[in-house]
């Protein structure tokens, strides 16, 4: 049997940790990099969500997610959503880094290390979250009326520019007459997803 050296084993392990957990009480999809279990950032910011057909919900999602992170108390400093917005509005260099980072992520699917590090310095954080809104709507699901919110998250180590963790999940709240507030549905979703985000473990337990 061929023996693999430790770095190669870690790379192969990271490539194989894409888990489909729906039906197991977990997230629909989650992935951890080799260093996820020992990642302990002291500060984090939530970037403005990437462009999608649900752009009208971008501010709500950014605010809700920052609130969910603050509630856990697991990371010492969570930059408020409005402060993140002020930084990008007040600094052309920070905004240009954000635009370049998103464009590279769209083109390659990978975190651009140089621009990620620049973003970390602009925001004065050790980590940040990249968000895409996959659903923000009222629809029919299995014969029920539902308010549905879906998100993809990517946790970036802002000191190295590498992806530590990725996840995708969605939450639906059924109703008969009164539509649920999608911001409330989003808060339940982000609370649940953050349980699985480092510095926790993929099982959602610390």
Buried (B, 14 or more C-beta within 10 A) or exposed (E): EEEEEEEEEBEEEBEEBEBEBEEEEBBBBBBBBBBBBEBEBEBBBBBBBBEBEBEEBBBBBBBBBBBBBBEBEBBEBBBBBEEBBEBBEEBEEBBBBBEBBBEBBEEEEEBBBEBBBBBBBBBEBBBBBBBBBBBBEEEEEEEEBBBBBBBBBBBBBBBBBBBBBBBBBBBBBEEEEEEBEBBBBBBBBBBBBBBBBBBBBBEBEE
